[in-house]
Protein backbone atom coordinates (compact mmCIF):
# COMPACT_ATOMS: atom_id res chain seq x y z
CA UNK A 1 0.00 0.00 0.00
CA UNK A 2 1.16 3.49 -0.76
CA UNK A 3 1.46 6.04 2.04
CA UNK A 4 -0.96 8.44 0.36
CA UNK A 5 -3.57 5.67 0.24
CA UNK A 6 -3.21 4.74 3.91
CA UNK A 7 -3.44 8.40 4.91
CA UNK A 8 -6.62 9.05 2.94
CA UNK A 9 -10.06 9.33 4.55
CA UNK A 10 -11.30 6.60 2.18
CA UNK A 11 -8.72 4.13 3.53
CA UNK A 12 -9.54 4.96 7.13
CA UNK A 13 -13.23 4.35 6.49
CA UNK A 14 -12.77 0.84 5.02
CA UNK A 15 -14.09 -2.16 6.91
CA UNK A 16 -11.72 -4.93 7.92
CA UNK A 17 -12.94 -7.29 5.20
CA UNK A 18 -12.52 -4.59 2.54
CA UNK A 19 -8.92 -4.04 3.65
CA UNK A 20 -8.25 -7.80 3.58
CA UNK A 21 -9.79 -8.04 0.11
CA UNK A 22 -7.75 -5.11 -1.22
CA UNK A 23 -4.55 -6.69 0.09
CA UNK A 24 -5.53 -9.99 -1.56
CA UNK A 25 -6.22 -8.21 -4.85
CA UNK A 26 -2.94 -6.29 -4.72
CA UNK A 27 -1.13 -9.57 -4.06
CA UNK A 28 -2.45 -10.88 -7.38
CA UNK A 29 -1.03 -7.96 -9.39
CA UNK A 30 2.34 -9.13 -10.69
CA UNK A 31 3.29 -6.06 -12.72
CA UNK A 32 2.65 -7.63 -16.12
CA UNK A 33 -1.11 -8.11 -15.98
CA UNK A 34 -1.87 -4.37 -16.28
CA UNK A 35 -3.94 -4.42 -13.12
CA UNK A 36 -6.52 -6.81 -14.59
CA UNK A 37 -7.22 -9.25 -11.79
CA UNK A 38 -9.82 -11.98 -11.94
CA UNK A 39 -11.25 -12.84 -8.55
CA UNK A 40 -14.84 -13.92 -8.09
CA UNK A 41 -16.92 -13.40 -4.99
CA UNK A 42 -16.93 -17.10 -4.05
CA UNK A 43 -13.14 -17.42 -4.44
CA UNK A 44 -12.65 -14.19 -2.47
CA UNK A 45 -14.93 -15.48 0.29
CA UNK A 46 -12.90 -18.66 0.55
CA UNK A 47 -9.63 -16.71 0.63
CA UNK A 48 -10.93 -14.29 3.27
CA UNK A 49 -12.59 -17.02 5.32
CA UNK A 50 -16.02 -15.45 5.17
CA UNK A 51 -19.36 -15.86 3.43
CA UNK A 52 -19.90 -14.87 -0.23
CA UNK A 53 -22.35 -12.21 0.97
CA UNK A 54 -19.68 -10.53 3.11
CA UNK A 55 -17.11 -10.78 0.31
CA UNK A 56 -19.62 -9.20 -2.08
CA UNK A 57 -20.15 -6.32 0.33
CA UNK A 58 -16.35 -5.83 0.52
CA UNK A 59 -16.16 -5.67 -3.30
CA UNK A 60 -19.01 -3.14 -3.35
CA UNK A 61 -17.32 -1.05 -0.67
CA UNK A 62 -14.00 -0.99 -2.55
CA UNK A 63 -15.77 0.03 -5.75
CA UNK A 64 -17.79 2.76 -4.05
CA UNK A 65 -14.66 4.27 -2.50
CA UNK A 66 -12.68 4.16 -5.75
CA UNK A 67 -10.09 1.50 -4.89
CA UNK A 68 -11.17 -0.93 -7.60
CA UNK A 69 -13.17 -0.86 -10.81
CA UNK A 70 -15.19 -3.72 -12.24
CA UNK A 71 -14.46 -4.13 -15.94
CA UNK A 72 -16.59 -7.19 -16.60
CA UNK A 73 -19.67 -8.35 -14.74
CA UNK A 74 -20.09 -12.01 -13.87
CA UNK A 75 -22.42 -14.24 -15.79
MMTF fields as JSON, N, C-alpha, C and O atoms, coordinates in Angstrom:
{
  "mmtfVersion": "1.0.0",
  "mmtfProducer": "UNKNOWN",
  "numBonds": 299,
  "numAtoms": 300,
  "numGroups": 75,
  "numChains": 1,
  "numModels": 1,
  "chainsPerModel": [1],
  "groupsPerChain": [75],
  "chainIdList": ["A"],
  "bondAtomList": [4, 2, 8, 6, 12, 10, 16, 14, 20, 18, 24, 22, 28, 26, 32, 30, 36, 34, 40, 38, 44, 42, 48, 46, 52, 50, 56, 54, 60, 58, 64, 62, 68, 66, 72, 70, 76, 74, 80, 78, 84, 82, 88, 86, 92, 90, 96, 94, 100, 98, 104, 102, 108, 106, 112, 110, 116, 114, 120, 118, 124, 122, 128, 126, 132, 130, 136, 134, 140, 138, 144, 142, 148, 146, 152, 150, 156, 154, 160, 158, 164, 162, 168, 166, 172, 170, 176, 174, 180, 178, 184, 182, 188, 186, 192, 190, 196, 194, 200, 198, 204, 202, 208, 206, 212, 210, 216, 214, 220, 218, 224, 222, 228, 226, 232, 230, 236, 234, 240, 238, 244, 242, 248, 246, 252, 250, 256, 254, 260, 258, 264, 262, 268, 266, 272, 270, 276, 274, 280, 278, 284, 282, 288, 286, 292, 290, 296, 294],
  "bondOrderList": [1, 1, 1, 1, 1, 1, 1, 1, 1, 1, 1, 1, 1, 1, 1, 1, 1, 1, 1, 1, 1, 1, 1, 1, 1, 1, 1, 1, 1, 1, 1, 1, 1, 1, 1, 1, 1, 1, 1, 1, 1, 1, 1, 1, 1, 1, 1, 1, 1, 1, 1, 1, 1, 1, 1, 1, 1, 1, 1, 1, 1, 1, 1, 1, 1, 1, 1, 1, 1, 1, 1, 1, 1, 1],
  "groupList": [{"groupName": "UNK", "atomNameList": ["N", "CA", "C", "O"], "elementList": ["N", "C", "C", "O"], "formalChargeList": [0, 0, 0, 0], "bondAtomList": [1, 0, 2, 1, 3, 2], "bondOrderList": [1, 1, 2], "singleLetterCode": "X", "chemCompType": "L-PEPTIDE LINKING"}],
  "groupTypeList": [0, 0, 0, 0, 0, 0, 0, 0, 0, 0, 0, 0, 0, 0, 0, 0, 0, 0, 0, 0, 0, 0, 0, 0, 0, 0, 0, 0, 0, 0, 0, 0, 0, 0, 0, 0, 0, 0, 0, 0, 0, 0, 0, 0, 0, 0, 0, 0, 0, 0, 0, 0, 0, 0, 0, 0, 0, 0, 0, 0, 0, 0, 0, 0, 0, 0, 0, 0, 0, 0, 0, 0, 0, 0, 0],
  "groupIdList": [1, 2, 3, 4, 5, 6, 7, 8, 9, 10, 11, 12, 13, 14, 15, 16, 17, 18, 19, 20, 21, 22, 23, 24, 25, 26, 27, 28, 29, 30, 31, 32, 33, 34, 35, 36, 37, 38, 39, 40, 41, 42, 43, 44, 45, 46, 47, 48, 49, 50, 51, 52, 53, 54, 55, 56, 57, 58, 59, 60, 61, 62, 63, 64, 65, 66, 67, 68, 69, 70, 71, 72, 73, 74, 75],
  "secStructList": [7, 7, 2, 2, 2, 2, 6, 1, 2, 2, 2, 2, 6, 7, 7, 2, 2, 2, 2, 2, 2, 2, 2, 2, 2, 2, 2, 6, 7, 7, 1, 1, 1, 6, 6, 7, 7, 7, 7, 7, 2, 2, 2, 2, 2, 2, 2, 2, 6, 1, 7, 2, 2, 2, 2, 2, 2, 2, 2, 2, 2, 2, 2, 2, 6, 6, 1, 7, 7, 7, 1, 1, 7, 7, 7],
  "xCoordList": [0.83, 0.0, 0.882, 1.931, 0.441, 1.165, 0.785, -0.319, 1.722, 1.46, 0.252, -0.575, 0.154, -0.958, -2.303, -3.314, -2.324, -3.569, -3.926, -5.067, -2.946, -3.205, -3.538, -4.146, -3.155, -3.436, -4.75, -5.16, -5.401, -6.62, -7.836, -7.864, -8.826, -10.062, -10.766, -11.394, -10.662, -11.301, -10.699, -11.43, -9.385, -8.723, -9.158, -9.465, -9.18, -9.544, -10.983, -11.32, -11.829, -13.229, -13.532, -14.669, -12.539, -12.767, -13.01, -12.432, -13.87, -14.086, -12.899, -12.087, -12.813, -11.718, -11.702, -10.637, -12.883, -12.938, -12.558, -11.948, -12.906, -12.524, -11.006, -10.416, -10.379, -8.917, -8.278, -7.344, -8.787, -8.249, -8.415, -7.518, -9.546, -9.787, -8.849, -8.305, -8.651, -7.755, -6.324, -5.629, -5.887, -4.55, -4.458, -3.448, -5.511, -5.528, -5.489, -4.8, -6.223, -6.22, -4.86, -4.359, -4.267, -2.941, -1.887, -0.935, -2.06, -1.133, -1.207, -0.278, -2.286, -2.45, -1.963, -1.978, -1.535, -1.026, 0.48, 1.217, 0.93, 2.338, 3.144, 4.303, 2.564, 3.294, 3.18, 3.465, 2.775, 2.649, 1.212, 0.952, 0.288, -1.115, -1.917, -3.144, -1.245, -1.872, -3.012, -3.95, -2.923, -3.942, -5.231, -6.158, -5.316, -6.52, -6.434, -5.633, -7.257, -7.222, -8.576, -9.605, -8.567, -9.824, -9.959, -9.173, -10.96, -11.246, -12.752, -13.301, -13.394, -14.835, -15.186, -14.328, -16.445, -16.923, -16.735, -16.3, -17.062, -16.925, -15.466, -15.157, -14.569, -13.144, -12.607, -11.787, -13.069, -12.65, -13.147, -12.424, -14.377, -14.931, -14.113, -13.843, -13.717, -12.899, -11.53, -11.026, -10.939, -9.63, -9.693, -8.76, -10.786, -10.933, -11.473, -11.413, -11.998, -12.586, -13.908, -14.176, -14.735, -16.021, -17.091, -16.813, -18.28, -19.364, -19.283, -18.705, -19.859, -19.897, -20.623, -20.27, -21.628, -22.354, -21.423, -21.441, -20.616, -19.684, -18.609, -18.236, -18.108, -17.105, -17.696, -17.02, -18.956, -19.617, -19.749, -19.559, -20.075, -20.146, -18.774, -18.686, -17.709, -16.355, -16.01, -15.425, -16.371, -16.155, -16.92, -16.376, -18.182, -19.013, -18.413, -18.392, -17.931, -17.32, -16.066, -15.872, -15.217, -14.003, -14.322, -13.638, -15.354, -15.771, -16.313, -15.961, -17.158, -17.791, -16.765, -16.957, -15.677, -14.665, -13.507, -12.527, -13.622, -12.675, -11.381, -10.429, -11.321, -10.092, -10.007, -8.91, -11.147, -11.172, -12.251, -13.13, -12.165, -13.168, -13.49, -12.587, -14.749, -15.195, -15.216, -15.877, -14.497, -14.458, -15.358, -15.722, -15.721, -16.589, -17.461, -16.951, -18.756, -19.673, -19.676, -19.371, -20.021, -20.093, -21.315, -22.236, -21.297, -22.421, -23.497, -24.512],
  "yCoordList": [-1.174, 0.0, 1.249, 1.293, 2.223, 3.485, 4.33, 4.218, 5.18, 6.04, 6.939, 7.114, 7.512, 8.439, 7.714, 8.323, 6.424, 5.672, 5.45, 5.662, 5.024, 4.744, 5.996, 5.905, 7.147, 8.4, 9.043, 10.069, 8.447, 9.049, 8.733, 7.704, 9.607, 9.328, 8.067, 7.35, 7.797, 6.603, 5.338, 4.406, 5.296, 4.125, 3.939, 2.827, 5.031, 4.955, 4.502, 3.962, 4.717, 4.352, 2.919, 2.464, 2.204, 0.84, -0.126, 0.008, -1.092, -2.158, -3.123, -3.085, -3.97, -4.933, -5.888, -6.192, -6.37, -7.287, -6.598, -7.22, -5.329, -4.59, -4.425, -4.539, -4.162, -4.04, -5.384, -5.436, -6.475, -7.797, -8.134, -8.72, -7.772, -8.036, -7.213, -7.729, -5.957, -5.111, -5.646, -5.638, -6.103, -6.692, -7.961, -8.193, -8.783, -9.995, -9.654, -10.319, -8.623, -8.208, -7.665, -7.989, -6.847, -6.291, -7.393, -7.289, -8.442, -9.568, -10.345, -11.08, -10.197, -10.878, -10.055, -10.54, -8.835, -7.961, -8.156, -7.759, -8.763, -9.128, -8.163, -8.442, -7.041, -6.06, -6.241, -5.308, -7.405, -7.634, -7.878, -8.068, -7.876, -8.111, -6.816, -6.856, -5.677, -4.371, -4.089, -3.359, -4.672, -4.421, -5.19, -5.039, -6.017, -6.812, -8.074, -8.966, -8.14, -9.245, -9.91, -9.256, -11.229, -11.982, -12.655, -13.533, -12.232, -12.839, -12.744, -11.653, -13.875, -13.918, -13.812, -13.947, -13.571, -13.399, -14.689, -14.647, -15.836, -17.1, -17.407, -17.844, -17.182, -17.417, -16.436, -16.805, -15.189, -14.193, -14.573, -14.422, -15.066, -15.477, -16.606, -16.61, -17.558, -18.665, -18.169, -18.604, -17.258, -16.714, -15.878, -15.901, -15.14, -14.295, -15.051, -14.562, -16.243, -17.021, -16.459, -16.392, -16.055, -15.453, -15.961, -16.816, -15.452, -15.859, -15.071, -13.985, -15.616, -14.871, -13.533, -12.567, -13.473, -12.211, -11.132, -9.993, -11.488, -10.526, -10.13, -8.959, -11.091, -10.78, -9.849, -8.931, -10.08, -9.2, -7.783, -6.821, -7.655, -6.318, -5.64, -4.429, -6.405, -5.834, -5.336, -4.263, -6.117, -5.669, -4.374, -3.434, -4.332, -3.143, -1.929, -0.828, -2.137, -1.046, -0.519, 0.693, -1.422, -0.988, -0.242, 0.722, -0.675, 0.034, 1.417, 2.4, 1.489, 2.764, 3.801, 4.998, 3.344, 4.274, 4.479, 5.149, 3.897, 4.165, 3.365, 3.724, 2.302, 1.503, 0.493, 0.157, 0.009, -0.931, -0.53, 0.278, -1.112, -0.862, -2.189, -2.91, -2.509, -3.722, -3.477, -2.553, -4.3, -4.127, -5.106, -4.888, -6.204, -7.187, -7.824, -8.354, -7.764, -8.353, -9.866, -10.399, -10.544, -12.008, -12.443, -11.664, -13.688, -14.237, -14.766, -15.262],
  "zCoordList": [0.0, 0.0, 0.0, 0.642, -0.713, -0.756, 0.456, 0.988, 0.882, 2.043, 1.818, 2.712, 0.611, 0.364, 0.438, 0.79, 0.11, 0.241, 1.711, 2.122, 2.489, 3.909, 4.703, 5.769, 4.209, 4.908, 4.455, 4.997, 3.474, 2.937, 3.817, 4.492, 3.81, 4.55, 4.04, 4.819, 2.736, 2.182, 2.784, 3.118, 2.927, 3.53, 4.977, 5.409, 5.71, 7.128, 7.335, 8.388, 6.342, 6.491, 6.032, 6.163, 5.5, 5.022, 6.175, 7.254, 5.924, 6.907, 6.864, 5.939, 7.856, 7.924, 6.744, 6.206, 6.332, 5.202, 3.898, 3.028, 3.75, 2.543, 2.485, 1.411, 3.607, 3.65, 3.29, 2.49, 3.887, 3.577, 2.094, 1.488, 1.514, 0.108, -0.764, -1.74, -0.433, -1.217, -1.171, -2.187, -0.021, 0.088, -0.759, -1.425, -0.735, -1.555, -3.044, -3.817, -3.444, -4.846, -5.258, -6.334, -4.414, -4.724, -4.808, -5.581, -4.017, -4.063, -5.366, -5.699, -6.101, -7.382, -8.562, -9.693, -8.331, -9.392, -9.481, -8.579, -10.559, -10.688, -11.548, -11.855, -11.943, -12.724, -14.227, -14.977, -14.681, -16.117, -16.546, -17.735, -15.622, -15.982, -16.08, -16.165, -16.07, -16.284, -15.314, -15.636, -14.129, -13.124, -13.317, -12.521, -14.359, -14.592, -13.757, -14.036, -12.74, -11.79, -11.777, -11.606, -11.96, -11.938, -10.581, -10.224, -9.838, -8.548, -8.322, -8.173, -8.3, -8.093, -6.618, -5.745, -6.361, -4.99, -4.191, -3.04, -4.795, -4.052, -3.726, -2.618, -4.684, -4.439, -3.4, -2.559, -3.459, -2.472, -1.083, -0.098, -1.004, 0.287, 0.885, 2.086, 0.064, 0.552, 1.025, 2.061, 0.257, 0.627, 1.9, 2.703, 2.089, 3.268, 4.474, 5.602, 4.229, 5.321, 5.79, 6.989, 4.837, 5.167, 4.204, 3.363, 4.32, 3.427, 2.11, 2.074, 1.033, -0.226, -0.095, -0.771, 0.765, 0.968, 1.529, 1.064, 2.521, 3.114, 2.112, 2.036, 1.34, 0.314, -0.74, -1.204, -1.121, -2.083, -1.562, -2.305, -0.277, 0.327, 0.318, 0.116, 0.534, 0.519, -0.889, -1.041, -1.922, -3.304, -3.572, -4.15, -3.149, -3.353, -2.645, -3.195, -1.432, -0.67, -1.369, -1.466, -1.854, -2.545, -3.827, -4.171, -4.538, -5.749, -5.416, -6.067, -4.415, -4.05, -3.612, -3.823, -3.004, -2.501, -3.47, -3.142, -4.676, -5.746, -5.721, -6.414, -4.947, -4.892, -6.032, -6.479, -6.503, -7.601, -8.589, -8.287, -9.775, -10.813, -11.475, -11.897, -11.565, -12.235, -13.736, -14.21, -14.479, -15.936, -16.662, -17.817, -15.972, -16.602, -15.516, -14.529, -15.71, -14.74, -14.888, -15.955, -13.818, -13.865, -14.641, -14.889, -15.013, -15.795, -14.908, -15.396]
}
